[in-house]
Every structure is written in structure tokens, then in C-alpha cells.
Amino acid sequence: MRHSELWERMDQHLGAGYAPVWADQQVLSELDGRTVSEALDAGEAPKTVWRAVWEALDLPQSER
């Protein structure tokens, strides 16, 4: 997964205006207590980040 696909999916589920805010503020235990933005800045793979987002948003299996 590329960074652009991660952001497209986040925009789809959270809205283009809210996705970046959520990414900067929501701390996820699946990302070792980091936000999406912090995890990506630290070099975490977008696929790993998306799985954490997917779980946090309780999205259907088909969205994984």
C-alpha cells in the first residue's frame, strides 16, 4: 500500500476535512501509542498504519 492509498481510504471513511485532523490527534495503541501521523513520520509502513486505523474505526472485514 502506498501513502496515497492510505490517505484515500482515510478520506473515504472520515471525510477529506476530518481525516488529517484525526490522523494528528487520535492515539492508537496498535501503533505503540502513536498517532497515524507520528507512525508514518517514524517510517511505519502505510499498510500497518491502515490496519490500525481499520481496527480503530471498526470497519468491515471487506475494507481491510
CNS distance restraints for C-alpha pairs under 8 A (distance, minus, plus):
assign (resid   1 and name CA) (resid   5 and name CA) 6.34 0.50 0.50
assign (resid   1 and name CA) (resid   6 and name CA) 7.05 0.50 0.50
assign (resid   1 and name CA) (resid  46 and name CA) 6.05 0.50 0.50
assign (resid   1 and name CA) (resid  47 and name CA) 5.41 0.50 0.50
assign (resid   2 and name CA) (resid   6 and name CA) 6.49 0.50 0.50
assign (resid   2 and name CA) (resid  46 and name CA) 6.26 0.50 0.50
assign (resid   2 and name CA) (resid  47 and name CA) 7.74 0.50 0.50
assign (resid   3 and name CA) (resid   7 and name CA) 6.34 0.50 0.50
assign (resid   3 and name CA) (resid  46 and name CA) 5.74 0.50 0.50
assign (resid   4 and name CA) (resid   8 and name CA) 6.12 0.50 0.50
assign (resid   5 and name CA) (resid   9 and name CA) 6.16 0.50 0.50
assign (resid   6 and name CA) (resid  10 and name CA) 6.22 0.50 0.50
assign (resid   6 and name CA) (resid  46 and name CA) 6.23 0.50 0.50
assign (resid   6 and name CA) (resid  47 and name CA) 7.51 0.50 0.50
assign (resid   6 and name CA) (resid  50 and name CA) 6.25 0.50 0.50
assign (resid   7 and name CA) (resid  11 and name CA) 5.96 0.50 0.50
assign (resid   7 and name CA) (resid  19 and name CA) 7.82 0.50 0.50
assign (resid   8 and name CA) (resid  12 and name CA) 6.12 0.50 0.50
assign (resid   9 and name CA) (resid  13 and name CA) 6.34 0.50 0.50
assign (resid  10 and name CA) (resid  14 and name CA) 5.72 0.50 0.50
assign (resid  10 and name CA) (resid  15 and name CA) 7.21 0.50 0.50
assign (resid  10 and name CA) (resid  16 and name CA) 7.77 0.50 0.50
assign (resid  10 and name CA) (resid  19 and name CA) 5.75 0.50 0.50
assign (resid  11 and name CA) (resid  15 and name CA) 4.48 0.50 0.50
assign (resid  11 and name CA) (resid  16 and name CA) 4.45 0.50 0.50
assign (resid  11 and name CA) (resid  17 and name CA) 7.72 0.50 0.50
assign (resid  11 and name CA) (resid  18 and name CA) 7.69 0.50 0.50
assign (resid  11 and name CA) (resid  19 and name CA) 5.53 0.50 0.50
assign (resid  12 and name CA) (resid  16 and name CA) 7.27 0.50 0.50
assign (resid  14 and name CA) (resid  18 and name CA) 5.92 0.50 0.50
assign (resid  14 and name CA) (resid  19 and name CA) 5.25 0.50 0.50
assign (resid  15 and name CA) (resid  19 and name CA) 5.81 0.50 0.50
assign (resid  16 and name CA) (resid  20 and name CA) 7.49 0.50 0.50
assign (resid  17 and name CA) (resid  21 and name CA) 7.52 0.50 0.50
assign (resid  18 and name CA) (resid  22 and name CA) 6.06 0.50 0.50
assign (resid  19 and name CA) (resid  23 and name CA) 6.03 0.50 0.50
assign (resid  20 and name CA) (resid  24 and name CA) 6.22 0.50 0.50
assign (resid  21 and name CA) (resid  25 and name CA) 6.20 0.50 0.50
assign (resid  22 and name CA) (resid  26 and name CA) 5.44 0.50 0.50
assign (resid  23 and name CA) (resid  35 and name CA) 6.03 0.50 0.50
assign (resid  23 and name CA) (resid  36 and name CA) 4.80 0.50 0.50
assign (resid  23 and name CA) (resid  37 and name CA) 5.53 0.50 0.50
assign (resid  24 and name CA) (resid  35 and name CA) 5.92 0.50 0.50
assign (resid  24 and name CA) (resid  36 and name CA) 6.53 0.50 0.50
assign (resid  24 and name CA) (resid  37 and name CA) 5.51 0.50 0.50
assign (resid  24 and name CA) (resid  38 and name CA) 7.59 0.50 0.50
assign (resid  25 and name CA) (resid  35 and name CA) 6.32 0.50 0.50
assign (resid  26 and name CA) (resid  35 and name CA) 5.50 0.50 0.50
assign (resid  26 and name CA) (resid  36 and name CA) 7.43 0.50 0.50
assign (resid  27 and name CA) (resid  31 and name CA) 7.90 0.50 0.50
assign (resid  27 and name CA) (resid  33 and name CA) 5.61 0.50 0.50
assign (resid  27 and name CA) (resid  34 and name CA) 5.12 0.50 0.50
assign (resid  27 and name CA) (resid  35 and name CA) 4.42 0.50 0.50
assign (resid  27 and name CA) (resid  36 and name CA) 7.50 0.50 0.50
assign (resid  28 and name CA) (resid  32 and name CA) 6.89 0.50 0.50
assign (resid  28 and name CA) (resid  33 and name CA) 5.25 0.50 0.50
assign (resid  28 and name CA) (resid  34 and name CA) 5.78 0.50 0.50
assign (resid  28 and name CA) (resid  35 and name CA) 5.94 0.50 0.50
assign (resid  28 and name CA) (resid  36 and name CA) 7.65 0.50 0.50
assign (resid  28 and name CA) (resid  52 and name CA) 7.11 0.50 0.50
assign (resid  28 and name CA) (resid  53 and name CA) 7.95 0.50 0.50
assign (resid  28 and name CA) (resid  56 and name CA) 7.36 0.50 0.50
assign (resid  29 and name CA) (resid  33 and name CA) 4.55 0.50 0.50
assign (resid  29 and name CA) (resid  34 and name CA) 7.10 0.50 0.50
assign (resid  30 and name CA) (resid  52 and name CA) 5.55 0.50 0.50
assign (resid  31 and name CA) (resid  35 and name CA) 7.15 0.50 0.50
assign (resid  31 and name CA) (resid  36 and name CA) 7.65 0.50 0.50
assign (resid  31 and name CA) (resid  39 and name CA) 6.62 0.50 0.50
assign (resid  31 and name CA) (resid  49 and name CA) 7.13 0.50 0.50
assign (resid  31 and name CA) (resid  52 and name CA) 6.75 0.50 0.50
assign (resid  34 and name CA) (resid  38 and name CA) 5.78 0.50 0.50
assign (resid  34 and name CA) (resid  39 and name CA) 6.00 0.50 0.50
assign (resid  35 and name CA) (resid  39 and name CA) 6.12 0.50 0.50
assign (resid  36 and name CA) (resid  40 and name CA) 6.17 0.50 0.50
assign (resid  36 and name CA) (resid  49 and name CA) 6.53 0.50 0.50
assign (resid  36 and name CA) (resid  53 and name CA) 7.91 0.50 0.50
assign (resid  37 and name CA) (resid  41 and name CA) 6.05 0.50 0.50
assign (resid  38 and name CA) (resid  42 and name CA) 6.10 0.50 0.50
assign (resid  39 and name CA) (resid  43 and name CA) 6.51 0.50 0.50
assign (resid  39 and name CA) (resid  44 and name CA) 5.35 0.50 0.50
assign (resid  39 and name CA) (resid  49 and name CA) 7.21 0.50 0.50
assign (resid  40 and name CA) (resid  44 and name CA) 5.06 0.50 0.50
assign (resid  40 and name CA) (resid  45 and name CA) 6.95 0.50 0.50
assign (resid  40 and name CA) (resid  46 and name CA) 6.95 0.50 0.50
assign (resid  40 and name CA) (resid  49 and name CA) 7.48 0.50 0.50
assign (resid  44 and name CA) (resid  48 and name CA) 6.86 0.50 0.50
assign (resid  44 and name CA) (resid  49 and name CA) 6.89 0.50 0.50
assign (resid  45 and name CA) (resid  49 and name CA) 6.40 0.50 0.50
assign (resid  46 and name CA) (resid  50 and name CA) 5.97 0.50 0.50
assign (resid  47 and name CA) (resid  51 and name CA) 6.30 0.50 0.50
assign (resid  48 and name CA) (resid  52 and name CA) 6.53 0.50 0.50
assign (resid  49 and name CA) (resid  53 and name CA) 6.26 0.50 0.50
assign (resid  50 and name CA) (resid  54 and name CA) 5.87 0.50 0.50
assign (resid  50 and name CA) (resid  64 and name CA) 7.88 0.50 0.50
assign (resid  51 and name CA) (resid  55 and name CA) 6.18 0.50 0.50
assign (resid  51 and name CA) (resid  64 and name CA) 6.63 0.50 0.50
assign (resid  52 and name CA) (resid  56 and name CA) 6.12 0.50 0.50
assign (resid  53 and name CA) (resid  57 and name CA) 6.06 0.50 0.50
assign (resid  54 and name CA) (resid  58 and name CA) 6.07 0.50 0.50
assign (resid  54 and name CA) (resid  59 and name CA) 5.52 0.50 0.50
assign (resid  54 and name CA) (resid  63 and name CA) 7.42 0.50 0.50
assign (resid  54 and name CA) (resid  64 and name CA) 6.41 0.50 0.50
assign (resid  55 and name CA) (resid  59 and name CA) 6.58 0.50 0.50
assign (resid  59 and name CA) (resid  63 and name CA) 6.40 0.50 0.50
assign (resid  59 and name CA) (resid  64 and name CA) 7.70 0.50 0.50
assign (resid  60 and name CA) (resid  64 and name CA) 7.30 0.50 0.50
